[in-house]
Amino acid sequence: MTTSWMNRYSKDQWSDLHYHSNSLVSGVLYFEDCDDTSDIVFYKRQGLDNIFSDTVNIDHKKELDTNKKSYLYHQRKLNVSPEQWDLIMFPSNLNHSVNQNIHVDKNRYSLAFNSFATGQLGASSSIMFLDKNKKYD
């Protein structure tokens, strides 16, 4: 883990579309259900066929009809309503945002983080050594 931070979204707060540079995998841990506050939204990058591959089985809404999941593979964005203690991890270069919190009396709290690899990656002639103390461009 390279960086981490706490988020509090009070009424009318949101996060604009962004991605995390200089990181491989980002994530968010939710401390409570987000049904009454706001979704995290992931956006399909231009030139990609789908947001998620066929190997991902994500129940991103409680009312999801499991017989009609095909729409997951051709939509431009995916709204996710996390439940308490859900941990969502995603490629750091995936654009995402947080919808506006419209709840009057409820804040939305989460812990977010970025991560990067260290040590040996690859094998044989494709070995790369990553040093956690060196900054990579």
GROMACS elastic network, one bead per residue, 0.5 to 0.9 nm:
[ bonds ]
;  ai    aj funct       b0    kb
    1     4     6  0.75053   500
    1   113     6  0.69238   500
    1   114     6  0.58671   500
    1   116     6  0.64753   500
    1   117     6  0.86229   500
    2    23     6  0.79328   500
    2   113     6  0.75136   500
    2   114     6  0.56766   500
    2   115     6  0.50004   500
    2   116     6  0.65074   500
    2   132     6  0.89099   500
    3   112     6  0.84579   500
    3   113     6  0.55507   500
    3   114     6  0.53323   500
    3   115     6  0.70200   500
    4   111     6  0.70922   500
    4   112     6  0.55472   500
    4   114     6  0.63981   500
    4   115     6  0.89146   500
    5   110     6  0.85535   500
    5   111     6  0.58373   500
    5   112     6  0.54388   500
    5   113     6  0.64122   500
    6   109     6  0.72840   500
    6   110     6  0.58547   500
    6   112     6  0.62507   500
    6   113     6  0.88471   500
    7   108     6  0.76763   500
    7   109     6  0.55266   500
    7   110     6  0.51926   500
    7   111     6  0.61802   500
    7   112     6  0.73346   500
    8    13     6  0.87054   500
    8   107     6  0.64074   500
    8   108     6  0.55152   500
    8   110     6  0.68600   500
    9    12     6  0.78421   500
    9    13     6  0.53392   500
    9    14     6  0.66198   500
    9    15     6  0.88186   500
    9    37     6  0.83169   500
    9    38     6  0.86316   500
    9   100     6  0.82417   500
    9   101     6  0.65469   500
    9   106     6  0.87985   500
    9   107     6  0.54964   500
    9   109     6  0.66354   500
    9   110     6  0.88838   500
   10    13     6  0.56008   500
   10    14     6  0.85475   500
   10    37     6  0.86443   500
   10   100     6  0.89723   500
   10   101     6  0.64416   500
   10   102     6  0.84836   500
   10   103     6  0.80410   500
   10   104     6  0.81437   500
   10   105     6  0.82644   500
   10   106     6  0.69419   500
   10   108     6  0.65809   500
   10   109     6  0.89687   500
   11    14     6  0.88452   500
   11    37     6  0.82379   500
   11   100     6  0.76633   500
   11   101     6  0.51058   500
   11   102     6  0.55392   500
   11   103     6  0.57742   500
   11   104     6  0.56274   500
   11   105     6  0.74555   500
   11   106     6  0.73659   500
   11   107     6  0.68868   500
   11   108     6  0.89703   500
   12   100     6  0.54493   500
   12   101     6  0.50619   500
   12   102     6  0.56867   500
   12   103     6  0.80067   500
   12   104     6  0.85580   500
   13    98     6  0.88473   500
   13    99     6  0.80987   500
   13   100     6  0.53189   500
   13   101     6  0.56164   500
   13   102     6  0.82039   500
   14    38     6  0.81811   500
   14    97     6  0.77772   500
   14    98     6  0.53862   500
   14    99     6  0.53844   500
   14   101     6  0.64773   500
   15    18     6  0.82224   500
   15    96     6  0.87300   500
   15    97     6  0.53727   500
   15    99     6  0.68513   500
   15   100     6  0.76315   500
   16    96     6  0.79051   500
   16    97     6  0.51994   500
   16    98     6  0.67787   500
   16    99     6  0.82754   500
   17    41     6  0.87351   500
   17    42     6  0.89489   500
   17    43     6  0.87620   500
   17    95     6  0.62728   500
   17    96     6  0.52983   500
   17    98     6  0.78298   500
   18    93     6  0.87569   500
   18    94     6  0.81912   500
   18    95     6  0.52737   500
   18    96     6  0.55994   500
   18    97     6  0.63928   500
   19    92     6  0.61422   500
   19    93     6  0.53030   500
   19    94     6  0.58120   500
   19    96     6  0.63306   500
   19    97     6  0.86116   500
   20    23     6  0.63166   500
   20    24     6  0.85227   500
   20    25     6  0.87922   500
   20    26     6  0.74259   500
   20    91     6  0.87816   500
   20    92     6  0.50248   500
   20    93     6  0.58696   500
   20    94     6  0.79131   500
   20    95     6  0.82688   500
   20   114     6  0.76210   500
   21    24     6  0.81912   500
   21    92     6  0.67447   500
   21    93     6  0.66090   500
   22    92     6  0.82305   500
   22    93     6  0.89886   500
   22   114     6  0.86629   500
   22   115     6  0.87493   500
   22   116     6  0.78811   500
   22   135     6  0.88723   500
   22   136     6  0.76690   500
   22   137     6  0.74696   500
   23    26     6  0.70945   500
   23    91     6  0.84035   500
   23    92     6  0.58052   500
   23    93     6  0.79716   500
   23   114     6  0.58112   500
   23   115     6  0.54998   500
   23   116     6  0.53258   500
   23   117     6  0.87245   500
   24    90     6  0.87150   500
   24    91     6  0.60601   500
   24    92     6  0.53483   500
   24    93     6  0.76264   500
   24   114     6  0.73817   500
   24   115     6  0.59566   500
   24   116     6  0.52671   500
   24   117     6  0.75257   500
   25    89     6  0.67078   500
   25    90     6  0.57232   500
   25    93     6  0.83246   500
   25   113     6  0.85083   500
   25   114     6  0.60199   500
   25   115     6  0.54200   500
   25   116     6  0.68596   500
   26    88     6  0.83837   500
   26    89     6  0.56584   500
   26    90     6  0.55217   500
   26    91     6  0.61556   500
   26    92     6  0.50263   500
   26    93     6  0.87632   500
   26   112     6  0.74388   500
   26   113     6  0.55967   500
   26   115     6  0.62113   500
   27    87     6  0.68760   500
   27    88     6  0.53412   500
   27    90     6  0.61407   500
   27    91     6  0.85949   500
   27    92     6  0.83437   500
   27   111     6  0.82745   500
   27   112     6  0.55934   500
   27   113     6  0.53922   500
   27   114     6  0.66125   500
   27   115     6  0.85968   500
   28    86     6  0.81164   500
   28    87     6  0.56868   500
   28    88     6  0.53162   500
   28    89     6  0.65940   500
   28   110     6  0.64794   500
   28   111     6  0.55540   500
   28   113     6  0.64972   500
   29    82     6  0.89955   500
   29    84     6  0.84735   500
   29    85     6  0.62437   500
   29    86     6  0.58742   500
   29    88     6  0.65791   500
   29    89     6  0.88026   500
   29   109     6  0.88861   500
   29   110     6  0.55333   500
   29   111     6  0.50998   500
   29   112     6  0.63528   500
   29   113     6  0.87136   500
   30    33     6  0.73156   500
   30    34     6  0.81246   500
   30    82     6  0.68770   500
   30    83     6  0.69507   500
   30    84     6  0.55856   500
   30    85     6  0.51381   500
   30    86     6  0.55625   500
   30    87     6  0.65750   500
   30    88     6  0.85024   500
   30   108     6  0.83920   500
   30   109     6  0.65723   500
   30   111     6  0.66594   500
   30   112     6  0.87892   500
   31    83     6  0.81233   500
   31    84     6  0.52013   500
   31    85     6  0.54787   500
   31    86     6  0.79152   500
   31   108     6  0.81649   500
   31   109     6  0.60106   500
   31   110     6  0.57971   500
   31   111     6  0.80069   500
   32    82     6  0.81166   500
   32    83     6  0.60941   500
   32    85     6  0.66464   500
   32    86     6  0.85329   500
   32   108     6  0.75038   500
   32   109     6  0.72367   500
   32   110     6  0.81978   500
   33    36     6  0.77050   500
   33    37     6  0.82988   500
   33    81     6  0.76874   500
   33    82     6  0.59867   500
   33    85     6  0.81775   500
   33    86     6  0.86591   500
   33   108     6  0.84159   500
   34    37     6  0.51014   500
   34    38     6  0.57944   500
   34    39     6  0.66850   500
   34    81     6  0.56496   500
   34    82     6  0.55702   500
   34    83     6  0.60806   500
   34    84     6  0.77235   500
   34   108     6  0.68588   500
   35    38     6  0.67231   500
   35    39     6  0.76273   500
   35    81     6  0.59358   500
   35    82     6  0.74828   500
   35    83     6  0.76725   500
   36   101     6  0.79905   500
   36   102     6  0.77360   500
   36   103     6  0.61166   500
   36   106     6  0.77565   500
   37    81     6  0.89470   500
   37    99     6  0.84464   500
   37   100     6  0.76944   500
   37   102     6  0.60953   500
   37   103     6  0.54754   500
   37   104     6  0.89943   500
   37   106     6  0.69328   500
   37   107     6  0.71387   500
   37   108     6  0.62486   500
   38    80     6  0.89203   500
   38    81     6  0.71332   500
   38    98     6  0.66567   500
   38    99     6  0.51379   500
   38   100     6  0.59404   500
   38   101     6  0.50146   500
   38   102     6  0.73888   500
   38   103     6  0.84948   500
   38   108     6  0.76473   500
   39    79     6  0.58916   500
   39    80     6  0.53253   500
   39    82     6  0.72088   500
   39    97     6  0.85430   500
   39    98     6  0.58651   500
   39    99     6  0.55158   500
   39   100     6  0.82314   500
   39   101     6  0.85592   500
   40    78     6  0.83289   500
   40    79     6  0.58905   500
   40    80     6  0.53804   500
   40    81     6  0.67590   500
   40    82     6  0.79358   500
   40    96     6  0.70624   500
   40    97     6  0.58888   500
   40    99     6  0.64293   500
   41    77     6  0.66662   500
   41    78     6  0.54927   500
   41    80     6  0.61465   500
   41    81     6  0.89196   500
   41    95     6  0.84907   500
   41    96     6  0.53504   500
   41    97     6  0.52355   500
   41    98     6  0.59650   500
   41    99     6  0.72640   500
   42    51     6  0.80088   500
   42    76     6  0.86127   500
   42    77     6  0.54774   500
   42    78     6  0.51291   500
   42    79     6  0.65572   500
   42    80     6  0.80555   500
   42    94     6  0.70537   500
   42    95     6  0.60345   500
   42    97     6  0.68072   500
   42    98     6  0.89837   500
   43    51     6  0.72378   500
   43    75     6  0.88696   500
   43    76     6  0.59596   500
   43    78     6  0.64708   500
   43    79     6  0.89400   500
   43    94     6  0.70147   500
   43    95     6  0.54793   500
   43    96     6  0.59362   500
   43    97     6  0.84760   500
   44    47     6  0.85232   500
   44    48     6  0.68479   500
   44    49     6  0.82080   500
   44    50     6  0.66516   500
   44    51     6  0.51578   500
   44    52     6  0.89198   500
   44    75     6  0.77485   500
   44    76     6  0.51740   500
   44    77     6  0.58263   500
   44    78     6  0.82701   500
   44    94     6  0.76860   500
   44    95     6  0.75500   500
   45    48     6  0.57986   500
   45    49     6  0.87180   500
   45    50     6  0.85425   500
   45    51     6  0.77188   500
   45    76     6  0.82577   500
   45    94     6  0.72345   500
   45    95     6  0.73862   500
   46    49     6  0.85217   500
   48    51     6  0.74199   500
   49    52     6  0.89209   500
   49    73     6  0.75869   500
   49    74     6  0.70573   500
   50    53     6  0.67154   500
   50    72     6  0.78313   500
   50    74     6  0.57194   500
   50    75     6  0.74269   500
   50    76     6  0.80903   500
   51    72     6  0.77200   500
   51    73     6  0.65149   500
   51    74     6  0.78192   500
   51    75     6  0.78470   500
   51    76     6  0.77267   500
   51    77     6  0.76850   500
   51    78     6  0.79641   500
   52    55     6  0.78568   500
   52    56     6  0.61808   500
   52    57     6  0.87052   500
   52    58     6  0.89136   500
   52    72     6  0.76082   500
   52    73     6  0.65895   500
   53    56     6  0.56978   500
   53    57     6  0.88186   500
   53    73     6  0.75365   500
   54    57     6  0.75951   500
   54    73     6  0.80714   500
   58    61     6  0.87418   500
   59    62     6  0.70047   500
   59    63     6  0.88163   500
   59    64     6  0.65919   500
   59    66     6  0.82519   500
   59    80     6  0.85134   500
   60    63     6  0.88197   500
   60    64     6  0.73113   500
   60    78     6  0.81025   500
   60    79     6  0.70878   500
   60    81     6  0.62663   500
   60    82     6  0.75532   500
   61    64     6  0.53012   500
   61    79     6  0.81206   500
   61    80     6  0.65006   500
   61    81     6  0.61968   500
   61    82     6  0.84444   500
   62    65     6  0.88225   500
   62    81     6  0.83201   500
   64    67     6  0.86991   500
   64    68     6  0.80836   500
   64    69     6  0.79399   500
   65    68     6  0.55666   500
   65    69     6  0.69862   500
   66    69     6  0.57644   500
   67    70     6  0.83999   500
   68    71     6  0.69401   500
   68    72     6  0.87675   500
   69    72     6  0.56894   500
   69    73     6  0.79172   500
   70    73     6  0.57785   500
   70    74     6  0.76072   500
   71    74     6  0.56154   500
   71    75     6  0.62818   500
   72    75     6  0.59421   500
   72    77     6  0.88466   500
   72    78     6  0.76307   500
   73    76     6  0.88821   500
   74    77     6  0.89805   500
   75    78     6  0.72809   500
   77    96     6  0.89391   500
   79    99     6  0.89316   500
   82    85     6  0.82560   500
   82    86     6  0.59893   500
   82    87     6  0.82719   500
   82    88     6  0.82234   500
   83    86     6  0.55633   500
   84    87     6  0.89302   500
   89    92     6  0.87790   500
   90    93     6  0.84633   500
   90    94     6  0.71466   500
   91    94     6  0.55962   500
   92    95     6  0.80228   500
   92   114     6  0.74665   500
   92   115     6  0.86430   500
   98   101     6  0.85572   500
   99   102     6  0.88763   500
  101   104     6  0.83067   500
  101   106     6  0.85086   500
  101   107     6  0.78045   500
  101   108     6  0.77047   500
  102   106     6  0.88584   500
  103   106     6  0.56466   500
  103   107     6  0.76700   500
  104   107     6  0.84049   500
  116   132     6  0.83265   500
  117   120     6  0.87237   500
  117   121     6  0.82661   500
  117   130     6  0.69384   500
  117   131     6  0.86113   500
  117   132     6  0.77870   500
  118   121     6  0.80387   500
  118   129     6  0.73604   500
  118   131     6  0.56627   500
  118   132     6  0.55329   500
  119   128     6  0.81469   500
  119   129     6  0.54310   500
  119   131     6  0.63720   500
  119   132     6  0.79021   500
  120   123     6  0.83607   500
  120   127     6  0.66104   500
  120   128     6  0.57306   500
  120   130     6  0.63252   500
  120   131     6  0.89969   500
  121   126     6  0.80542   500
  121   127     6  0.56475   500
  121   128     6  0.51270   500
  121   129     6  0.62427   500
  121   130     6  0.75646   500
  122   125     6  0.82675   500
  122   126     6  0.54444   500
  122   128     6  0.62936   500
  122   129     6  0.87803   500
  123   126     6  0.53555   500
  123   128     6  0.82362   500
  124   127     6  0.60055   500
  125   128     6  0.89970   500
  130   133     6  0.88218   500
  130   134     6  0.78812   500
  130   136     6  0.88998   500
  131   134     6  0.54333   500
  131   135     6  0.83108   500
  132   135     6  0.77982   500
